[in-house]
Amino acid sequence: MKKTILIALSFLLLYSCNSDYTPKPRGYMKIDFPKKNYIQFNEGAPFSFAYPDYARIVADTSDNAEPWWYNILFPSFDATIYLSYKKVNNNVNEFIEDSRTLAFKHSIKAESIDESLIYLPERNLYGIIYDLKGNTASSLQFFLTDSSKNFLRGSLYFNTSPEKDSLAPIVSFIRLDLEELINSFQWN
């Protein structure tokens, strides 16, 4: 009798452990990106550019905001590109150095900071895009200038703690919008 119970238990244990379960790797939620369609921004500011129709532009209302400071909001990504405009008065080098300093303040957390030169002399447009890699608070920063009268600085921030792996697809998607902004940018 004991032998029969032992054999029955052995079969039960062998066949009860047969499962099709496989552990799944850790993943992230699927992101549905909208179709790219651009609208022209020209609100009487000293500049104009194209921005995506899934974004909204609002005037910066913070205490230290100056004329022609705007925020480009990306509600579906909980992200904002902050734009600040300055009139140049023989101080373009100071503005350029301030932009560089603000970008490189993220070097503590950044794995790398890549710089892409913007050189479009036919439109009197010069600048640099800073691609910040790693768990930095800002992923993209840039400035545009005509070097004599106008200066515009921009920076992309997310309203969440930085997670480079989960934000990377969104940063790449918004970077294309930034490239369109630059390619369509005009000083007025």
C-alpha positions in Angstrom: 0.0 0.0 0.0 2.8 2.4 0.9 4.5 1.6 -2.4 1.3 2.4 -4.4 0.8 5.7 -2.6 4.5 6.6 -3.2 4.2 5.8 -6.9 0.9 7.9 -7.1 2.6 10.8 -5.4 5.6 10.6 -7.6 3.4 10.8 -10.8 1.3 13.6 -9.2 4.5 15.6 -8.5 6.0 15.0 -11.9 2.9 16.0 -13.8 1.7 18.8 -11.6 4.9 20.7 -12.2 4.5 20.7 -16.0 3.7 24.3 -16.8 4.0 26.5 -19.9 4.9 29.6 -17.9 7.9 31.5 -19.1 9.2 34.5 -17.3 8.9 37.7 -19.4 11.6 40.3 -19.7 10.9 43.7 -18.1 9.3 46.0 -20.7 7.8 49.5 -21.2 4.4 50.6 -22.3 3.8 51.0 -26.0 3.9 54.6 -27.2 1.6 55.6 -30.1 3.3 58.5 -31.8 1.0 60.9 -33.7 1.5 61.7 -37.4 3.7 64.6 -38.0 1.9 67.7 -39.4 3.3 71.2 -38.9 1.7 74.6 -38.2 3.5 78.0 -38.7 4.1 80.1 -35.6 4.1 83.8 -36.3 2.7 85.8 -33.4 4.4 89.1 -34.1 7.6 87.9 -32.4 11.0 88.6 -33.9 11.0 85.1 -35.3 8.7 82.4 -36.9 9.0 78.7 -37.2 6.9 75.5 -37.8 5.8 73.3 -34.9 3.8 70.1 -34.7 0.0 70.2 -34.5 0.0 67.9 -31.5 1.9 70.6 -29.5 0.6 73.9 -28.1 2.5 77.1 -27.8 1.8 79.4 -24.8 3.5 82.5 -23.6 5.8 82.1 -20.7 4.1 83.6 -17.6 6.7 82.9 -15.0 7.9 85.8 -12.9 11.2 86.2 -14.7 9.7 85.9 -18.2 10.6 88.5 -20.8 8.8 89.4 -24.0 8.7 86.7 -26.7 9.4 83.9 -24.3 7.3 80.8 -25.1 6.7 77.3 -24.0 6.0 74.6 -26.6 3.9 72.0 -24.7 3.7 68.3 -25.7 0.7 67.2 -23.6 0.7 63.6 -24.7 4.4 63.2 -23.7 4.2 65.5 -20.6 7.1 67.5 -22.1 7.9 71.2 -22.7 10.4 73.0 -24.9 11.1 76.3 -23.1 12.1 79.1 -25.5 13.7 82.3 -24.4 14.5 85.2 -26.7 17.1 88.0 -26.1 17.9 91.1 -28.1 21.6 91.2 -28.9 23.5 94.4 -28.1 27.2 93.6 -28.7 26.8 90.7 -26.2 26.1 87.6 -28.4 29.3 85.9 -27.0 27.9 86.2 -23.4 24.6 84.6 -24.5 26.4 81.8 -26.3 28.6 81.1 -23.2 25.5 81.2 -20.9 23.8 78.6 -23.2 26.9 76.4 -23.1 27.2 76.7 -19.3 23.5 75.8 -18.9 23.9 72.7 -21.1 27.0 71.6 -19.4 25.6 71.9 -15.9 24.0 68.6 -16.7 27.4 67.0 -17.2 27.2 65.6 -13.6 24.5 63.2 -14.7 25.2 63.1 -18.5 27.0 60.2 -20.1 27.9 62.4 -23.0 26.9 65.8 -24.5 27.0 65.9 -28.2 27.1 69.2 -30.1 25.7 69.7 -33.6 26.5 72.9 -35.4 23.8 74.9 -37.1 25.2 76.9 -40.0 22.7 78.4 -42.4 24.3 81.6 -43.7 21.7 82.0 -46.4 19.1 82.6 -43.7 21.5 84.3 -41.3 21.0 81.5 -38.8 23.7 80.0 -36.6 23.7 77.9 -33.5 24.3 74.6 -31.7 22.1 71.7 -30.6 23.2 70.0 -27.4 22.1 66.3 -27.2 22.4 65.2 -23.6 22.7 61.5 -23.1 21.9 59.8 -19.8 19.6 60.4 -16.9 19.7 64.2 -17.3 16.9 66.6 -16.4 17.1 68.0 -20.0 17.6 65.9 -23.0 18.0 68.5 -25.7 19.1 72.2 -25.6 19.9 74.6 -28.4 20.4 78.2 -29.3 19.9 80.1 -32.6 21.3 83.5 -33.4 21.9 85.9 -36.3 25.0 87.0 -34.3 24.1 90.7 -34.4 20.5 91.4 -33.3 18.7 88.2 -32.1 19.3 85.2 -29.9 16.9 82.4 -29.1 17.6 79.6 -26.6 15.5 76.4 -26.1 15.6 73.4 -23.8 13.5 70.3 -23.6 12.3 69.0 -20.2 9.9 66.2 -19.2 7.6 66.5 -16.2 8.9 63.2 -14.8 12.1 61.8 -13.3 14.6 61.1 -16.1 14.7 57.5 -17.2 16.9 57.4 -20.3 15.7 54.0 -21.6 12.0 54.9 -21.4 12.3 58.5 -22.6 14.7 57.7 -25.5 12.0 57.0 -28.1 10.2 60.2 -27.2 13.3 62.3 -27.2 14.2 61.0 -30.7 10.6 61.7 -31.8 10.7 65.3 -30.5 14.2 65.8 -31.8 12.7 65.5 -35.3 10.3 68.3 -34.4 13.2 70.4 -33.2 15.0 69.8 -36.6 11.8 71.0 -38.4 11.6 74.0 -36.1 15.2 74.9 -37.1 14.8 74.1 -40.8 11.7 76.4 -40.9 13.1 79.1 -38.6 13.2 82.7 -39.8 14.1 86.0 -38.2 11.4 88.6 -38.7 
